[in-house]
């Protein structure tokens, strides 16, 4: 699965990469170079982050599903026990 980025979001990402280079590395790069760097990150690094996020979400959901019985359980036929 290829990670897709909306065009407006991509523009913001490219601008952020350019700003990082200028402010942190005292280097100026153009939109083309920043775009290539973004493409590299999206193809090479982002899938690892994405997979970790999916794993974290799955673990969180499984923990909630396992706890359904104890958190949502309602006793049955307890009218006469009052």
LUMFIZA-347697 format. One record per atom (N, C-alpha, C, O): x, y, z. Coordinates in steps of 0.001 Angstrom, whole numbers, padded with zeros to 6 digits, always signed. Example, Ala and Ser with C-alpha at 12.3 -4.5 7.8 and 13.67 -1.06 7.14 Angstrom:
BEGIN
+013190-005690+007800
+012300-004500+007800
+013200-003300+007800
+014236-003319+008465
+012850-002250+007080
+013670-001060+007140
+012900+000030+007870
+013409+001138+008039
//
This chain:
BEGIN
+000845-001177+000000
+000000+000000+000000
+000890+001239+000000
+001729+001410+000884
+000703+002079-000973
+001455+003318-001049
+000772+004379-000208
-000447+004541-000270
+001551+005096+000573
+001000+006163+001397
+000713+007355+000495
+001610+007882-000163
-000536+007770+000471
-000969+008876-000374
-001091+010148+000460
-001601+010124+001580
-000622+011242-000094
-000671+012536+000575
-001480+013489-000311
-001271+013547-001523
-002395+014225+000298
-003168+015224-000433
-002229+016314-000958
-001233+016634-000309
-002536+016884-002122
-001649+017910-002703
-001362+019094-001769
-000222+019551-001683
-002376+019586-001080
-002145+020712-000157
-001243+020304+001002
-000392+021077+001440
-001436+019096+001487
-000593+018590+002571
+000839+018417+002087
+001787+018726+002809
+000993+017924+000868
+002330+017754+000287
+003054+019097+000201
+004240+019183+000518
+002352+020136-000223
+002945+021470-000296
+003434+021924+001075
+004522+022486+001199
+002627+021680+002097
+003023+022048+003460
+004236+021246+003912
+005122+021780+004580
+004281+019973+003553
+005421+019131+003921
+006702+019611+003244
+007752+019702+003880
+006609+019916+001952
+007770+020414+001219
+008250+021719+001840
+009451+021909+002033
+007324+022614+002152
+007694+023887+002782
+008356+023650+004137
+009308+024346+004490
+007867+022685+004889
+008447+022374+006192
+009858+021823+006056
+010744+022171+006837
+010069+020960+005063
+011414+020417+004821
+012366+021547+004449
+013485+021614+004958
+011926+022428+003568
+012775+023564+003171
+013111+024430+004383
+014257+024847+004556
+012118+024697+005213
+012350+025511+006415
+013328+024827+007365
+014198+025480+007941
+013188+023529+007525
+014105+022783+008387
+015541+022934+007892
+016445+023224+008675
+015746+022738+006596
+017095+022866+006042
+017659+024269+006262
+018829+024433+006605
+016806+025279+006059
+017269+026653+006206
+017591+026996+007660
+018624+027605+007941
+016714+026610+008578
+016880+027019+009969
+017813+026117+010768
+018537+026596+011641
+017804+024852+010489
+018593+023919+011293
+019940+023574+010673
+020894+023275+011390
+020023+023614+009350
+021247+023196+008676
+021931+024335+007916
+022978+024141+007298
+021332+025513+007970
+021858+026666+007233
+022100+026345+005767
+023094+026776+005182
+021193+025594+005183
+021258+025216+003767
+019928+025579+003125
+018869+025431+003734
+019994+026045+001913
+018775+026301+001164
+018608+025218+000111
+019536+024892-000628
+017403+024670+000064
+017084+023707-000981
+015793+024172-001648
+014991+024886-001046
+015610+023765-002869
+014412+024155-003604
+013273+023173-003394
+013414+022150-002725
+012144+023521-003988
+010972+022652-003895
+011247+021279-004498
+010786+020265-003973
+011991+021244-005590
+012275+019970-006248
+013069+019043-005336
+012718+017874-005179
+014141+019562-004734
+014953+018726-003839
+014156+018308-002600
+014228+017159-002164
+013401+019248-002045
+012579+018917-000868
+011532+017877-001237
+011227+016995-000433
+010978+017968-002443
+009995+016987-002900
+010608+015607-003066
+009996+014599-002713
+011829+015567-003610
+012521+014277-003736
+012800+013672-002359
+012643+012467-002160
+013208+014507-001423
+013466+014021-000069
+012182+013506+000568
+012184+012467+001227
+011088+014234+000371
+009792+013791+000886
+009399+012452+000267
+008942+011553+000973
+009575+012313-001044
+009257+011038-001707
+010071+009892-001109
+009547+008800-000893
+011348+010145-000844
+012194+009129-000231
+011650+008739+001146
+011512+007554+001450
+011345+009736+001972
+010820+009443+003308
+009517+008659+003230
+009308+007711+003987
+008640+009060+002309
+007351+008373+002186
+007513+006929+001730
+006757+006054+002153
+008484+006679+000880
+008672+005319+000379
+009500+004460+001326
+009205+003277+001497
+010516+005025+001934
+011474+004226+002699
+011190+004193+004197
+011364+003151+004829
+010763+005300+004774
+010660+005408+006227
+009215+005378+006717
+008913+004754+007734
+008332+006047+005999
+006937+006155+006439
+006247+004810+006650
+005465+004692+007593
+006494+003771+005813
+005818+002501+006059
+006119+001902+007446
+005254+001263+008045
+007326+002104+007945
+007660+001607+009280
+006835+002328+010340
+006312+001698+011260
+006720+003637+010211
+005928+004426+011160
+004453+004049+011049
+003765+003891+012057
+003978+003908+009823
+002592+003533+009570
+002275+002171+010185
+001267+002012+010873
+003138+001198+009932
+002915-000147+010475
+002910-000132+011991
+002114-000836+012612
+003776+000652+012591
+003807+000756+014056
+002510+001366+014576
+001963+000916+015583
+002022+002393+013883
+000761+003024+014290
-000404+002039+014186
-001268+002000+015062
-000425+001245+013114
-001475+000233+012963
-001377-000798+014081
-002394-001193+014652
-000163-001235+014398
+000026-002195+015491
-000411-001629+016829
-001050-002324+017620
-000071-000368+017091
-000484+000274+018335
-002008+000387+018410
-002600+000123+019456
-002639+000778+017306
-004101+000896+017277
-004758-000466+017467
-005766-000584+018164
-004188-001489+016849
-004741-002831+016989
-004622-003313+018431
-005567-003892+018968
-003483-003084+019057
-003304-003493+020455
-004282-002754+021360
-004859-003348+022271
-004469-001458+021113
-005402-000670+021917
-006821-001208+021768
-007538-001366+022756
-007227-001491+020512
-008579-001994+020283
-008773-003387+020879
-009821-003673+021458
-007776-004248+020742
-007890-005591+021321
-008031-005520+022840
-008801-006279+023429
-007297-004622+023469
-007407-004466+024927
-008815-004027+025305
-009361-004487+026308
-009411-003133+024503
-010771-002668+024798
-011790-003780+024566
-012743-003916+025333
-011597-004571+023519
-012524-005662+023224
-012438-006728+024309
-013464-007268+024723
-011246-007036+024769
-011087-008030+025835
-011749-007573+027125
-012163-008399+027939
-011852-006261+027316
-012419-005709+028546
-013923-005474+028438
-014536-005007+029398
-014532-005787+027292
-015964-005527+027109
-016823-006207+028159
-017723-005588+028726
-016552-007463+028419
-017401-008197+029356
-017356-007588+030751
-018397-007439+031392
-016195-007242+031219
-016118-006711+032576
-016614-005272+032670
-017130-004871+033713
-016470-004492+031609
-016882-003093+031705
-018338-002866+031294
-018946-001882+031715
-018900-003751+030488
-020266-003544+030008
-021242-004635+030445
-022417-004586+030080
-020793-005590+031196
-021633-006719+031597
-022775-006247+032499
-022577-005439+033406
-023948-006758+032235
-025120-006500+033076
-025619-007828+033634
-025832-008779+032881
-025803-007894+034919
-026315-009144+035504
-027710-009457+034977
-028507-008558+034711
-027987-010738+034833
-029278-011183+034339
-030120-011735+035473
-029594-012283+036442
-031379-011592+035350
-032355-012150+036308
-032006-011790+037750
-031981-012656+038624
-031741-010528+037989
-031385-010126+039349
-032492-009335+040030
-032275-008762+041098
-033672-009297+039428
-034782-008543+040012
-035084-009005+041436
-035299-008165+042310
-035108-010323+041698
-035509-010858+042985
-034388-010781+044012
-034595-011062+045193
-033201-010400+043554
-032080-010306+044498
-032011-008935+045168
-031148-008716+046018
-032881-008029+044813
-032871-006693+045410
-033468-006680+046779
-033533-005627+047413
//
